[in-house]
Amino acid sequence: MVSAHTSAGKTVVAEYAIAKALQEKQRVVYTTPIKALSNQKYREFSEEFPEVGLLTGDATINMNASVLIMTTEILQSMLYRGSSIMREVGWVVFDEIHYMRDPERGVVWEETLVLLPDSVRYVFLSATTPNARQFAEWIAFLHDQPCHVVSSEARPVPLRHYLYPLGSDGLYLVLDEGKYLEENFRKAMRTLSKPGEIGTASTSRGRPGPVSRKTENNVVKMVRLVKQRNLEPIIVFSFSKKECEIYALQLAGCDFNTG
């Protein structure tokens, strides 16, 4: 089990396990919590390994490949059905295993681990988690095999939180590597626009509402500010598919290389 922050090199351990399995003529299952991550890993591993397949609810690519990438729910379903594929699997890699702590979906990981045969070897990749050793002890007990924990608190990519008050002209650093900068937070609060000026971004129940022109302009302005500080790459996130499309069209028409 490897427990470390983002970009700390966890994937290298998984790649080694895959290479080792292929050398021993075994098949490998690589699980992820979401389809988007499965698709990403499929693209990445297809450039490194000769036979890579993808199984999601939307697509099935090269199901007979030596390396199969899927969501944990797909693997759980295969175990329930007694799929013949599992008889050839020597290794299973669980990416983002900390999802097991999720109150709604965590049971999927737990059931999958219980159903897997003792002959399978495992690689668990996780963000930093407080009970990594306790989890490893459970795996060792469950499948009668050692489970080693490799953890690191080092953060290769610094974690900093900025605030951008709508209607303002600046970014305010409020959390720097765990250090709270109260004065910057107060400055950000003083520049907040009046509630009636910032448009409607969500409904009273928290669901996405209509995106105002002012909100769109604020997104463009914020992206420009982030680029000026050389903080790319940038992800503009919204729970609403419609809002994502609006922001994408808005940003696609912008020239971020001049002025």
N, C-alpha and C positions, 0 to 999 in steps of 0.2 A: 504494500500500500504506500503510495506516494502522496503526501499531503503538503501542498505548497501553493504560493500565490500565483496569479496569472503570469505567464511568460517565464516561469522558473525552470522550464525544461521537462515538465512531466511527460510530454508526448514522446520524448526520446526513450523512456522506459517501455512504453507501449510498442514502439517501433522495434526495439530489441526483442521483445517477447514474440512479436509477429515473425521477425526474421528467424528466430530460434525454432518456432513452430514449423515454418516452411522448410527449414533445413531438415527437420525430423519427419517431413511428409504429413504433417497434421494440419487440420483446418483451424481457423481462428475466427471467433465472433467478437466484434467490437461494438459495444452498445453505447448509445447516447440518450439523453433525456428528451430531445426534440428532433423533429424531422430536419429542420434547417441545419443543425449541427451534423446530422448524419450525411446530408448532402455535401457539406463542407469537407468532412473527413473522407468521403468517397473521392472527391476531386483531388485532395492532397495525396491520399494513399495510392491513387491510380498512377501518379507520377513516380512512385517509389517502388511499388510491387507489381509483379506481372499479372496476377489474377485477383481482381477486387470486384466484389458484388455489392449491391445495395438493395435492401428490403425495407420499404416503408409502406404506409397505407396507400400512397399515391403511385408508387413505382416499384417494379421488380427488375433489377438488372443483374444478369449473370449469376443466377442463383447457385450455380455449381462451382463458383469461384472458391479459391482456398481461403480468401479473406472476405468475410461477410460483415457488412456494416448495417446496423439496424437500431431502432429504438428498443428500450428495455421491454416495452409492452409487446413488441413483436417476438422477442426471445421468450417471454413468458408464455405467449400463445403457442409457440412451437413446442415448448416443454409440456404444456397441457395436452397437445395433440399427439405427443410421442413422435415427433418428426424424426425421420431416419437420418437427417443431417446431423443431429446431435451425437450420433454414434461415432462420427468422424472428427468431432471437435476436441482438440487437445487443450486449447487456451480460450479464456473469455476475458476481454478487457472491459471494465466498467468505467466509462468516462463520467465525470461529475457524480461520483458515488454519493456525495453529500446530499443528493436529492432524496436519499433514503429517509432523511429526517423530515421530508415534506409531509404534513398531516394528511393530505389527500392522496398523493401518488406514492408515498413511501412504501406502502404495502406491496406495490409491484416489485420493487427491488428485493424486498424481504422474501416474498414468495419465490421469486426467480432463483435467489441464492439457495433457498431450501430445496428446490426441485432439481438443481444441477447435480450431476453425479460426482462422487468423490474423486474420480479419476481426472477430472478437469483441473487445470491450474489457472490461477487468477492474477490479474493486475488491476488494482483499484487506483484510480486517479481522482484526487479530491482537492478542493480548496481547503485552506487551513480549517481544521475542525477540532474541537476540544476533546472529543472522545475517540480519537483515532486508535489508540491502543486498546480500548475496550472493544471496539469493532473488530480489530485484528484477533483478539482473544476469542470472540464469538465465532469467527470464520475458522480458526484453528480447531475449536471444539466441534463445530458443525460438520466439517469435512475431514477431520483427522489429518491435517497437514499444517506445517508451519506457515505463519503469515507475518512477514517482517514489515515494520513501519519505518518509512524514511520521511522525515518531516523537516521543514525549514520555515522560519519566520521572515527570512529575507524577502524583500519586495523589489524585484528588478525594475518594475515600472512604478514610479512614485504615484501615490494616491493623494490627489488634491481635490478639494471641493470648492467650486466657485459659485457665486450667486450672480445672476443677471436680472436685476429688477426691470420689469417691463417698462419701457419708456425712458430708460436711462442710457447712458453712453459709455458704460464701463462694466468690467467684470471685477468681482470682489472675491479675493481668496479668503475663505472662512475656515477651512480645515486643511492643514498642511501636515501630512504624515502623522495624523492623529492629534496634532496640536490645534486647539480651537483658538481662532483669532477673533476675539470678541469685538475689538474696535472696528475691524473691517465689516463684521456683521452689522454693527450699529450704523455704519456709513451706508451700507446697502439698504437697510430699512428706511433710512431718511430719504432715499431717492425714489422710493416706491411711488408709482402713479396712483392717483385716486382710483378706487374700485370701478367707478363708472366709466373710466377712460380706457380700460385695458381689454374690453371686448369679452365675449363669452367663449370660454374654452371647454366648459363642461356643463352638464345639467346639474340640477339640484341633487341628484342621486349619484353623481360622480361619473355618469356615462358621458362620452364625448358629445359635445354639442357643435353648433356651427362655428367655423373658424373665421374670425373677423379679418378684414384687410390689415388692421393694425397688428394683429397677432402674427400674420404672415410676414409683415415687414420686420417685426421684432426678431423672428427666426433668422431672416436674412442678415440683419444687423449683427445678431449674436454669432452667426457663423463667420462673418467677416472679422469680428473681434478675436475669435479663437484662432483664425488663420494668421492674423497680424502678430499674435503671440507665439506662432509656430507650435501650436498644440495639436496639430493633426496626428493621426486620422480622426475624423469627426463622425459621430453617429447621431442623427436626429431621430429621437424615439417618440412614438405615439402609440397608444393602445388602439387607435382607430385606423382602419385601412384607408378610409376616405381621406383622413387628415394626412396620412403618409403620402398619398398620391398628390394632394394639394401642395404639400411642402416640396415634394420631388419636382413638380412642374415649376414651382416658384424658384427653386434653387438652380434648376437646369438653365433658366434664362438669365442667370447672373454671371458676370465676368469677375471672377475672384483674383485675377492676375494683375489687374490694374486698379489704380485709385482706390 
